[in-house]
Amino acid sequence: MQLRDKFWLWGHPEGRYNAEFGNDKPSRMTPMEGCLYLGVRNVFMVPVNWEVNERQYNKSFKTLNQVGWGYKFHEKDSCHFDRVLEQAKDFPNITCVAFDDFKGFNYYADDALDQLKAEQDRLHNNNIRRLDSWMILYTNEFGIKPEVDEVFQPFMDQMDGIIMWTWEEKDVPLIPEKFELFKKMTPHNRRMVGVYLYNFGEHKQATGTAVTWQLNWAREKLLAGEIEGIVLHTNTMADLDFEAYDAAVSWMEAHGDEEI
């Protein structure tokens, strides 16, 4: 297995973030093109409130190792996960579902934990095959008030895996400390970390220096067995000649074919 087999793209519909988050350049790169360009072999496809044709995207993902679909769990319409399960019949590389932005929208609801348990049961026990669940969790959402972390812990315990992200590049220096706490909060969960290739949190380009540091750090954690994957965000600025993407491509060219 090569290192790039452990990398995922956090994919969005092409053009989804044109003229948003401080970006004024139009992008046309699709998620599958993003996987090819960045040299990764797995994808989370996340429509972000856009209506998409799941089957068409799944056809484009045919050569990838694993495909996951991501939606916000707070959306009352649970038909999204029904459609993922339906697609899984024809596309055997669909392996999981991601609960995007989970903590910001869900855990305070009175029945949220029961809803999560029900969704987990549906994903795990169905007439197609088991799909695993991944929660998105940001470093600014834990490690601030211990009592808040304690209330949220049962939700984390329900998930198969959790992906740790850092929303603003200014917080990148906090990653090592946050990760140590993250490990303590996820003793039985699978783990991945995410790397933003555009600084969405501060509405500007990410720097190549910050991206390269995160990739080097995450590689060490992956080789040590502390995480099982690294997720790159996203295809929707990848064709705009931004510095951070060039850094990520160069890094993958240097390390992606390493045997692990």
BAFI-3210 file (N, C-alpha, C; in Angstrom, 3 decimals, decimal comma, padded with zeros to 6 digits):
// residues 260
n [1|2|3|4|5|6|7|8|9|10|11|12|13|14|15|16|17|18|19|20|21|22|23|24|25|26|27|28|29|30|31|32|33|34|35|36|37|38|39|40|41|42|43|44|45|46|47|48|49|50|51|52|53|54|55|56|57|58|59|60|61|62|63|64|65|66|67|68|69|70|71|72|73|74|75|76|77|78|79|80|81|82|83|84|85|86|87|88|89|90|91|92|93|94|95|96|97|98|99|100|101|102|103|104|105|106|107|108|109|110|111|112|113|114|115|116|117|118|119|120|121|122|123|124|125|126|127|128|129|130|131|132|133|134|135|136|137|138|139|140|141|142|143|144|145|146|147|148|149|150|151|152|153|154|155|156|157|158|159|160|161|162|163|164|165|166|167|168|169|170|171|172|173|174|175|176|177|178|179|180|181|182|183|184|185|186|187|188|189|190|191|192|193|194|195|196|197|198|199|200|201|202|203|204|205|206|207|208|209|210|211|212|213|214|215|216|217|218|219|220|221|222|223|224|225|226|227|228|229|230|231|232|233|234|235|236|237|238|239|240|241|242|243|244|245|246|247|248|249|250|251|252|253|254|255|256|257|258|259|260]
n.u [000,842|000,460|001,363|-000,407|-002,764|-003,974|-005,017|-007,653|-009,981|-011,880|-014,618|-016,473|-019,324|-018,392|-017,406|-018,765|-017,905|-017,381|-016,883|-017,149|-016,211|-014,077|-012,891|-012,518|-012,286|-013,368|-013,854|-013,565|-013,028|-013,791|-014,784|-013,618|-011,600|-010,141|-009,209|-007,486|-005,681|-004,555|-003,585|-004,804|-006,656|-009,187|-012,473|-014,576|-017,707|-019,418|-022,270|-023,092|-025,647|-026,404|-028,340|-027,574|-026,720|-026,353|-025,675|-024,330|-021,996|-020,979|-020,393|-018,245|-016,403|-015,523|-012,986|-011,760|-010,574|-012,153|-015,336|-017,149|-020,151|-021,221|-023,298|-025,183|-026,146|-028,152|-030,123|-033,487|-034,568|-034,020|-033,622|-031,362|-029,386|-030,733|-030,581|-027,855|-027,425|-028,954|-027,486|-025,209|-025,710|-025,006|-022,464|-019,707|-017,545|-018,475|-018,314|-018,880|-020,373|-020,380|-020,892|-021,365|-020,124|-021,088|-021,210|-021,848|-024,537|-026,187|-025,931|-027,185|-029,897|-032,818|-033,497|-031,358|-029,280|-030,640|-031,610|-029,203|-028,289|-030,249|-029,761|-027,211|-027,756|-029,243|-027,333|-025,473|-026,887|-028,522|-030,059|-028,128|-025,201|-022,938|-022,308|-019,883|-019,590|-018,554|-017,609|-017,372|-015,156|-014,051|-011,014|-011,531|-013,760|-013,500|-011,825|-011,915|-013,930|-014,176|-016,553|-018,350|-017,203|-017,578|-020,361|-020,689|-019,349|-020,777|-021,900|-019,704|-018,788|-020,571|-019,885|-018,256|-015,865|-013,822|-013,044|-010,564|-010,364|-008,871|-010,071|-009,293|-006,321|-004,582|-004,712|-003,237|-000,710|-001,645|-002,307|-000,745|-001,066|-003,871|-004,391|-003,441|-005,323|-007,548|-007,009|-007,374|-010,083|-011,081|-010,823|-011,775|-012,479|-012,012|-009,611|-009,045|-007,338|-007,951|-006,898|-006,887|-006,701|-007,325|-007,843|-010,527|-011,663|-010,606|-011,089|-009,336|-006,430|-004,741|-001,478|001,483|003,444|002,113|000,435|002,287|003,613|001,501|000,963|003,374|003,413|001,017|001,625|003,573|001,980|000,279|002,032|002,813|000,580|-001,418|-003,418|-005,608|-005,920|-005,762|-007,331|-007,910|-008,908|-010,074|-011,535|-012,506|-011,001|-008,784|-007,790|-006,915|-004,430|-003,360|-001,113|-000,997|-002,126|-000,304|001,821|000,783|000,485|003,166|004,186|002,823|003,808|006,357|006,030|003,838|004,048|005,328|005,907|003,910]
n.v [-001,198|002,249|005,529|007,467|006,072|006,360|008,838|011,212|013,137|015,963|016,517|018,792|019,952|021,042|024,406|025,204|026,999|029,357|032,830|033,073|033,128|034,901|034,310|035,221|034,055|032,028|028,538|025,358|022,756|019,389|017,041|014,444|015,124|016,667|014,702|013,297|015,310|016,075|013,675|011,650|008,822|008,366|009,601|011,937|012,921|015,875|017,577|020,084|021,431|021,718|020,439|017,397|014,935|011,953|009,479|010,060|011,309|009,156|007,344|008,655|008,291|005,699|004,436|004,916|004,014|004,181|005,627|008,153|009,715|012,943|014,720|017,223|016,390|017,685|018,279|017,783|016,066|012,879|011,459|011,633|009,815|007,485|007,499|007,244|004,655|003,281|003,812|002,431|-000,174|-000,467|000,535|-000,601|000,598|002,524|003,253|004,601|007,255|010,734|012,919|016,088|019,125|018,578|019,147|021,849|022,039|020,072|018,646|019,797|019,409|017,901|015,260|014,432|012,549|010,120|010,171|010,041|007,501|005,961|006,531|005,475|002,765|002,232|002,641|000,680|-001,713|-003,039|-004,031|-004,053|-003,386|-002,864|000,508|002,777|005,458|008,861|011,587|015,118|017,247|020,191|021,844|024,092|023,436|021,868|021,200|023,593|024,226|021,993|020,905|021,150|019,494|017,090|016,737|016,408|014,101|011,529|011,593|011,531|009,027|007,381|007,339|005,801|006,788|009,783|012,935|015,262|018,722|021,918|025,066|027,799|029,161|030,454|028,996|026,731|026,271|025,228|022,629|020,216|020,130|020,105|017,727|015,775|015,920|015,266|012,577|011,447|011,802|010,102|007,222|004,803|005,226|005,336|007,426|010,398|013,172|016,478|018,694|021,955|023,381|025,816|028,809|028,868|029,719|032,229|033,563|033,710|032,928|029,889|029,332|028,045|027,203|026,598|024,522|022,573|022,060|020,920|018,608|017,205|016,797|015,306|013,052|011,840|011,110|009,323|007,267|006,426|005,155|006,509|007,860|007,059|008,157|010,998|013,974|016,066|019,338|021,416|020,389|022,702|025,033|024,219|024,565|027,153|028,294|028,703|029,140|027,260|024,924|024,228|023,619|021,376|019,546|019,259|018,151|015,699|014,521|014,057|012,327|010,614|008,051|006,487|003,408|001,865]
n.w [000,000|-000,746|000,488|-000,500|-000,697|001,704|001,734|001,410|-000,511|000,404|-001,114|-003,188|-005,134|-008,377|-008,700|-006,431|-004,451|-005,773|-005,820|-003,044|000,446|000,279|-002,108|-005,430|-007,860|-010,570|-010,425|-012,060|-011,491|-010,993|-008,367|-008,872|-010,689|-008,926|-007,150|-008,857|-009,557|-007,099|-006,318|-004,757|-003,410|-002,440|-001,592|000,064|-000,745|-000,697|-000,871|000,169|000,546|-002,076|-004,759|-006,180|-008,654|-007,489|-008,590|-010,988|-010,029|-008,524|-010,546|-011,733|-009,747|-009,902|-010,076|-007,670|-004,379|-001,984|-001,242|000,328|001,454|002,407|004,619|006,394|009,578|010,946|009,180|008,662|006,825|006,249|004,000|002,514|003,440|002,912|000,148|-000,240|000,726|-001,161|-003,486|-002,839|-003,521|-006,204|-006,347|-005,145|-003,849|-002,147|001,142|003,494|005,515|006,141|008,849|008,641|010,098|012,718|015,570|015,825|015,206|016,360|018,928|021,074|020,937|022,337|021,631|020,154|020,561|020,557|017,946|016,563|017,303|016,062|013,355|013,137|013,543|011,268|009,264|009,910|009,996|007,557|004,431|002,516|002,929|005,642|006,408|007,482|009,904|010,044|012,003|011,803|013,427|014,857|015,901|017,395|018,764|020,956|024,088|025,425|027,356|029,870|030,908|028,826|026,913|028,236|028,186|025,478|024,886|024,804|022,230|020,556|021,230|019,951|017,284|014,459|013,447|013,706|012,369|012,697|012,350|011,574|011,575|011,124|009,820|011,551|013,853|013,465|014,820|017,226|016,834|017,592|020,446|020,668|019,384|021,134|023,188|021,665|021,079|023,606|023,876|022,026|022,435|021,456|018,886|015,312|013,633|011,739|010,199|008,992|006,364|005,409|002,248|001,389|003,108|004,562|006,958|007,497|005,227|002,971|000,949|001,799|003,216|001,692|003,433|005,872|005,030|004,140|006,571|008,066|006,550|006,790|009,569|009,894|008,381|009,994|012,195|010,961|010,107|012,585|013,455|014,770|013,501|010,754|008,290|006,011|005,133|002,431|001,783|-000,638|-003,778|-004,995|-005,278|-006,515|-009,090|-009,410|-009,292|-006,722|-004,041|-001,866|-002,862|-004,860|-003,183|-001,848|-003,969|-004,759|-002,411|-002,340|-004,644|-003,782|-001,598|-001,903|-003,120|-001,312|000,262|002,675]
ca.u [000,000|001,199|000,872|-001,550|-003,968|-004,540|-005,477|-008,995|-010,400|-013,194|-015,040|-017,706|-019,674|-017,536|-017,917|-019,605|-017,446|-017,065|-017,336|-017,438|-015,079|-012,966|-012,374|-013,222|-011,939|-014,238|-013,222|-014,353|-012,504|-014,714|-014,140|-012,744|-010,409|-009,369|-008,496|-006,396|-004,692|-003,872|-002,945|-005,396|-007,390|-010,470|-013,177|-015,858|-018,450|-020,255|-022,976|-023,243|-026,968|-026,713|-028,907|-026,653|-027,055|-025,377|-025,231|-023,327|-020,732|-020,459|-019,786|-016,925|-015,517|-015,426|-011,622|-011,250|-010,639|-013,311|-016,174|-018,098|-021,015|-021,361|-024,434|-025,366|-027,096|-029,270|-031,186|-034,566|-034,837|-032,990|-033,609|-030,002|-028,721|-031,431|-030,068|-026,504|-027,574|-029,443|-026,366|-024,223|-025,997|-024,337|-021,107|-019,147|-016,531|-019,116|-018,032|-019,134|-021,118|-019,805|-021,813|-020,625|-020,427|-022,044|-021,379|-022,452|-025,957|-026,975|-025,903|-028,006|-031,301|-033,191|-033,545|-030,292|-028,531|-031,491|-031,610|-027,910|-028,274|-031,107|-029,060|-026,121|-028,325|-029,631|-026,123|-024,772|-027,747|-029,425|-030,029|-027,109|-023,986|-022,614|-021,573|-019,363|-019,917|-017,475|-018,021|-016,449|-014,968|-013,019|-010,204|-012,118|-014,996|-013,223|-010,654|-012,101|-014,641|-014,272|-017,939|-018,977|-016,664|-018,184|-021,725|-020,635|-018,648|-021,616|-022,099|-018,473|-018,698|-021,454|-019,371|-017,182|-014,633|-013,919|-012,019|-010,212|-010,043|-008,561|-010,833|-008,531|-004,894|-003,891|-004,738|-002,401|000,268|-002,288|-002,683|-000,182|-001,711|-005,257|-004,447|-003,276|-006,638|-008,400|-006,769|-008,004|-011,528|-011,455|-010,052|-012,317|-012,869|-011,021|-009,286|-008,357|-007,207|-008,187|-005,995|-007,485|-005,802|-007,739|-008,128|-011,930|-011,990|-010,170|-011,503|-008,179|-005,624|-003,846|-000,067|002,170|004,195|001,204|-000,023|003,396|003,827|000,423|001,132|004,501|002,969|000,016|002,321|004,181|000,912|-000,209|003,024|002,842|-000,662|-002,328|-004,541|-005,637|-006,057|-005,609|-008,352|-007,558|-010,059|-011,068|-011,308|-013,148|-010,023|-007,549|-007,323|-006,837|-003,030|-003,107|000,161|-001,127|-002,372|000,974|002,602|000,216|000,821|004,595|004,378|002,352|004,762|007,541|005,745|002,647|004,345|006,018|005,266|003,644]
ca.v [000,000|003,497|006,571|008,163|005,273|006,802|010,213|011,454|014,495|016,440|017,031|019,561|020,161|022,006|025,774|025,434|028,149|030,529|034,105|032,924|032,998|035,737|033,875|035,870|033,386|030,880|027,235|024,373|021,426|018,454|016,259|013,402|015,803|017,055|013,511|013,012|016,381|016,033|012,372|010,876|007,668|008,232|010,879|012,251|013,836|016,655|018,536|021,369|022,006|021,728|019,206|016,771|013,598|011,100|008,393|010,566|011,454|007,838|006,770|009,267|007,816|004,245|003,912|005,237|002,925|004,348|006,809|008,463|010,862|013,754|015,634|017,744|015,553|018,468|018,360|016,896|015,101|011,839|010,692|011,643|008,569|006,445|007,504|006,691|003,204|002,795|003,854|001,433|-001,423|-000,509|001,053|-001,269|001,384|003,378|002,574|005,378|008,508|011,736|013,865|017,341|020,214|017,951|019,738|023,175|022,041|018,928|017,923|020,447|019,003|016,934|013,895|014,277|011,313|009,026|010,238|009,565|006,049|005,384|006,617|004,507|001,440|002,105|002,510|-000,559|-002,891|-002,837|-005,184|-003,854|-003,697|-001,879|001,723|003,394|006,871|009,762|012,901|016,234|017,968|021,227|022,062|025,156|022,931|021,060|021,622|024,956|024,048|020,549|020,474|021,035|018,264|015,948|016,577|015,994|012,827|010,405|011,656|011,049|007,589|006,683|007,362|004,872|007,547|011,237|013,654|016,520|019,804|023,244|025,950|028,995|028,847|031,008|027,995|025,579|025,941|024,535|021,272|019,129|020,091|019,700|016,327|014,948|015,868|014,531|011,140|011,044|011,827|009,115|006,006|003,655|005,659|005,534|008,849|011,026|014,620|017,212|019,803|022,928|023,930|027,215|029,248|029,258|030,377|033,628|034,110|034,056|031,775|029,254|029,470|026,801|026,815|025,955|023,253|021,624|021,655|020,010|017,329|016,515|016,371|014,252|011,854|011,204|010,486|008,179|006,195|005,939|004,446|007,302|008,174|006,131|008,846|012,452|014,474|017,361|020,183|020,717|020,558|023,881|026,078|023,540|024,963|028,619|028,709|029,148|028,649|026,100|023,747|023,862|022,981|020,048|018,695|018,959|017,244|014,369|013,977|013,620|011,320|009,789|006,682|005,763|002,165|001,871]
ca.w [000,000|-000,800|001,380|-001,102|-000,471|002,978|001,560|000,896|-000,852|000,840|-002,400|-003,345|-006,543|-009,053|-008,649|-005,244|-003,670|-006,577|-005,252|-001,615|001,374|-000,154|-003,402|-006,532|-009,111|-010,864|-010,562|-012,783|-011,214|-010,367|-007,304|-009,391|-011,186|-007,759|-006,666|-009,783|-009,501|-005,808|-006,182|-003,661|-003,927|-001,754|-001,592|000,678|-001,610|000,213|-001,736|000,854|000,260|-003,516|-005,281|-007,125|-009,120|-006,822|-009,463|-011,926|-009,305|-008,165|-011,741|-011,928|-008,679|-010,025|-009,895|-006,343|-003,407|-001,102|-001,422|001,396|001,182|003,604|004,760|007,745|010,306|011,471|008,197|009,085|005,776|006,322|002,753|001,967|003,769|002,161|-001,214|-000,199|000,833|-002,449|-004,418|-002,437|-004,213|-007,500|-006,266|-003,963|-003,134|-001,137|002,405|004,706|005,504|007,038|009,486|008,529|011,054|013,633|016,896|015,755|014,895|016,769|020,192|022,086|020,793|023,366|021,121|019,164|020,755|020,081|016,482|016,082|017,471|015,032|012,080|013,193|013,368|009,859|008,470|010,232|009,830|006,440|003,530|001,482|003,678|006,666|006,100|008,691|010,102|010,441|012,508|011,623|014,683|014,715|017,094|018,223|019,361|022,144|024,842|025,934|028,617|030,119|031,128|027,507|026,332|028,924|027,670|024,083|024,747|024,349|020,786|019,949|021,476|019,018|015,922|014,104|013,316|013,851|011,618|013,359|011,424|012,109|010,687|010,778|009,745|012,719|014,917|013,117|015,872|018,341|016,442|018,410|021,769|020,481|018,987|022,323|023,825|020,729|021,285|024,868|023,689|021,003|022,716|020,734|017,536|014,269|013,560|010,622|010,341|007,765|006,046|004,494|001,239|001,297|004,472|004,602|008,215|007,477|003,931|002,145|000,587|002,764|002,853|001,426|004,634|006,824|004,455|004,167|007,957|008,458|005,872|007,434|010,896|009,756|007,915|011,160|012,982|010,189|010,171|013,972|013,734|015,598|012,624|009,623|007,023|005,925|004,214|001,853|001,468|-001,407|-005,216|-005,580|-005,564|-006,885|-010,413|-009,424|-009,126|-005,361|-003,492|-000,989|-003,690|-005,454|-002,122|-001,599|-005,102|-004,659|-001,275|-002,716|-005,607|-003,029|-000,560|-002,147|-003,527|-000,235|000,701|004,123]
c.u [000,877|000,570|-000,369|-002,860|-004,669|-005,081|-006,860|-009,093|-011,738|-013,766|-016,364|-018,061|-018,805|-018,199|-018,688|-019,185|-016,893|-017,671|-017,785|-016,132|-013,846|-012,360|-013,176|-012,885|-012,875|-013,435|-014,148|-013,946|-013,518|-014,016|-013,200|-011,485|-009,518|-008,583|-007,288|-005,289|-003,879|-003,233|-003,483|-006,343|-008,711|-011,142|-014,375|-016,538|-019,508|-020,983|-023,125|-024,507|-027,248|-027,350|-027,956|-027,219|-026,003|-024,814|-024,158|-021,976|-020,134|-019,841|-018,383|-015,920|-015,168|-014,030|-011,038|-011,403|-011,900|-014,018|-017,077|-018,932|-021,266|-022,549|-024,476|-026,473|-028,285|-030,392|-032,254|-034,850|-033,735|-032,905|-032,221|-029,312|-029,416|-030,865|-028,647|-026,563|-028,043|-028,305|-025,328|-024,482|-025,159|-022,881|-020,431|-018,069|-017,145|-019,035|-018,508|-019,971|-020,447|-020,901|-021,085|-021,077|-021,354|-022,270|-022,082|-023,945|-026,791|-027,053|-026,756|-029,472|-031,612|-033,108|-032,389|-029,550|-029,345|-031,546|-030,305|-027,822|-029,110|-030,435|-027,914|-026,637|-028,694|-028,405|-025,434|-025,570|-028,794|-029,268|-029,024|-025,748|-023,772|-021,868|-021,122|-019,692|-018,685|-018,077|-016,944|-016,377|-013,795|-012,265|-010,731|-013,418|-014,743|-011,970|-010,727|-012,793|-014,830|-015,707|-018,696|-018,494|-017,323|-019,593|-021,700|-020,046|-019,548|-021,871|-020,853|-018,364|-019,541|-020,842|-018,307|-015,850|-014,878|-012,748|-011,795|-009,740|-009,671|-009,078|-010,037|-007,036|-004,119|-003,820|-003,900|-001,361|-000,331|-002,529|-002,047|-000,845|-003,148|-005,352|-004,274|-004,586|-007,612|-008,224|-007,439|-009,515|-012,010|-010,731|-010,505|-012,735|-011,691|-010,794|-008,694|-008,175|-007,414|-007,210|-006,689|-006,416|-006,215|-008,187|-009,551|-012,247|-011,627|-010,357|-010,325|-007,415|-004,896|-002,404|000,544|002,919|003,319|000,734|001,082|003,667|002,765|000,577|002,286|004,107|002,000|000,645|002,953|003,136|000,357|000,751|003,129|001,574|-001,650|-003,531|-004,497|-005,769|-005,919|-006,554|-007,959|-008,812|-009,604|-010,745|-011,682|-012,249|-008,758|-006,980|-007,105|-005,427|-002,741|-001,896|000,021|-001,383|-001,094|001,855|002,106|000,563|002,297|004,873|003,963|003,274|006,000|007,254|004,658|002,920|005,134|005,227|005,107|003,053]
c.v [001,248|004,546|007,244|007,382|005,659|008,236|010,251|012,905|014,768|017,199|017,768|019,659|021,249|023,388|026,124|026,687|029,270|031,767|033,958|032,821|033,758|035,340|034,507|035,249|032,203|029,606|026,293|022,941|020,573|017,709|015,173|014,006|016,237|015,885|013,215|014,056|016,324|014,674|011,527|009,826|007,391|009,598|010,838|013,247|014,537|017,742|019,934|022,089|022,212|020,387|018,647|015,421|012,646|010,038|008,865|010,749|010,093|007,129|007,347|008,766|006,331|003,703|004,207|004,045|003,000|005,665|006,945|009,661|011,613|014,689|016,135|016,956|016,349|018,613|017,329|015,803|014,065|011,029|010,682|010,310|007,384|006,344|006,952|005,165|002,605|002,761|002,774|000,073|-001,565|-000,079|000,507|-000,477|002,434|002,663|003,321|006,622|009,450|012,662|015,202|018,348|019,745|018,767|021,081|023,175|021,047|018,597|018,545|020,022|017,868|015,490|013,580|012,956|010,110|009,005|009,679|008,042|005,361|005,419|005,615|003,090|001,202|001,924|001,162|-001,802|-002,604|-004,011|-005,030|-004,216|-002,593|-000,701|002,343|004,882|007,636|011,091|013,920|017,015|018,930|021,429|023,186|024,733|022,035|021,593|023,032|024,928|022,552|020,071|020,320|019,761|017,034|015,683|016,014|014,597|011,672|010,403|011,160|009,533|006,782|006,505|006,289|005,598|009,037|011,868|015,001|017,540|021,071|024,284|027,165|028,683|029,386|030,003|026,758|025,270|025,188|023,057|020,195|019,000|019,606|018,210|015,401|014,826|015,067|013,021|010,640|010,965|010,760|007,792|004,802|004,007|005,534|007,033|009,209|012,497|015,256|018,364|020,709|023,464|025,342|027,611|029,798|030,086|031,845|034,271|034,578|032,784|031,202|029,465|028,093|026,292|026,062|024,601|022,206|021,141|020,650|018,639|016,541|015,973|015,197|012,956|011,117|010,472|009,261|007,004|005,607|005,183|005,218|007,823|007,179|006,832|010,343|012,934|015,871|018,100|021,296|020,904|021,946|025,107|025,508|023,982|026,471|029,150|029,288|028,415|027,352|024,824|023,286|023,141|021,565|019,082|018,300|017,970|015,827|013,733|013,430|012,421|010,321|008,349|005,907|004,511|002,174|000,538]
c.w [000,000|000,122|000,815|-000,948|000,823|002,904|000,929|000,422|-000,188|-000,358|-002,363|-004,818|-007,155|-009,069|-007,394|-004,474|-004,535|-005,918|-003,798|-000,835|000,888|-001,484|-004,530|-007,881|-009,351|-011,072|-011,322|-012,432|-010,465|-009,228|-007,835|-009,989|-010,033|-007,187|-007,542|-009,663|-008,213|-005,527|-005,051|-004,222|-003,216|-001,737|-000,646|-000,243|-000,770|-000,597|-001,149|000,368|-001,224|-003,887|-006,344|-007,551|-008,564|-007,758|-010,442|-011,235|-008,960|-009,360|-011,965|-010,907|-008,802|-009,722|-008,517|-005,406|-002,559|-001,407|-000,212|000,986|002,480|003,541|006,195|008,436|010,807|010,463|008,554|008,070|005,747|005,037|002,122|002,220|003,115|000,751|-001,263|-000,126|-000,489|-003,477|-004,110|-003,083|-005,474|-007,455|-005,009|-003,234|-002,217|000,203|003,642|004,423|006,488|007,550|009,583|009,578|012,171|014,903|016,848|015,601|015,674|018,247|021,281|022,012|021,770|022,873|020,164|019,321|020,284|018,561|015,917|016,190|016,395|013,663|012,024|012,943|011,913|008,965|008,685|009,863|008,756|005,488|002,398|002,056|004,709|006,053|007,414|008,726|010,559|010,883|012,197|012,930|014,527|016,031|017,963|018,883|020,574|022,829|025,375|027,294|028,857|030,300|029,810|026,807|026,951|028,405|026,251|023,908|024,295|022,847|020,054|020,089|020,496|017,633|015,683|014,020|013,427|013,110|012,283|012,323|012,197|011,130|010,228|010,824|010,941|013,857|014,606|014,193|017,061|018,058|017,311|019,782|021,656|020,147|020,182|023,092|022,971|020,904|022,559|024,741|022,713|021,231|021,904|019,304|016,573|014,117|012,205|010,968|008,972|007,609|005,032|003,549|000,832|002,688|004,554|005,840|008,256|006,104|003,077|001,804|001,803|002,300|002,611|002,637|005,618|006,312|004,516|005,588|008,390|007,806|006,471|008,802|010,797|009,261|009,082|012,004|012,275|010,289|011,577|014,351|014,586|014,810|011,472|008,289|007,161|004,837|003,738|001,415|000,533|-002,878|-005,729|-005,727|-006,187|-008,223|-010,540|-009,175|-007,743|-004,789|-002,706|-001,779|-004,370|-004,427|-001,862|-002,729|-005,046|-003,535|-001,656|-003,750|-004,898|-002,139|-000,916|-002,472|-002,482|000,139|002,209|004,542]
res [m|q|l|r|d|k|f|w|l|w|g|h|p|e|g|r|y|n|a|e|f|g|n|d|k|p|s|r|m|t|p|m|e|g|c|l|y|l|g|v|r|n|v|f|m|v|p|v|n|w|e|v|n|e|r|q|y|n|k|s|f|k|t|l|n|q|v|g|w|g|y|k|f|h|e|k|d|s|c|h|f|d|r|v|l|e|q|a|k|d|f|p|n|i|t|c|v|a|f|d|d|f|k|g|f|n|y|y|a|d|d|a|l|d|q|l|k|a|e|q|d|r|l|h|n|n|n|i|r|r|l|d|s|w|m|i|l|y|t|n|e|f|g|i|k|p|e|v|d|e|v|f|q|p|f|m|d|q|m|d|g|i|i|m|w|t|w|e|e|k|d|v|p|l|i|p|e|k|f|e|l|f|k|k|m|t|p|h|n|r|r|m|v|g|v|y|l|y|n|f|g|e|h|k|q|a|t|g|t|a|v|t|w|q|l|n|w|a|r|e|k|l|l|a|g|e|i|e|g|i|v|l|h|t|n|t|m|a|d|l|d|f|e|a|y|d|a|a|v|s|w|m|e|a|h|g|d|e|e|i]
***
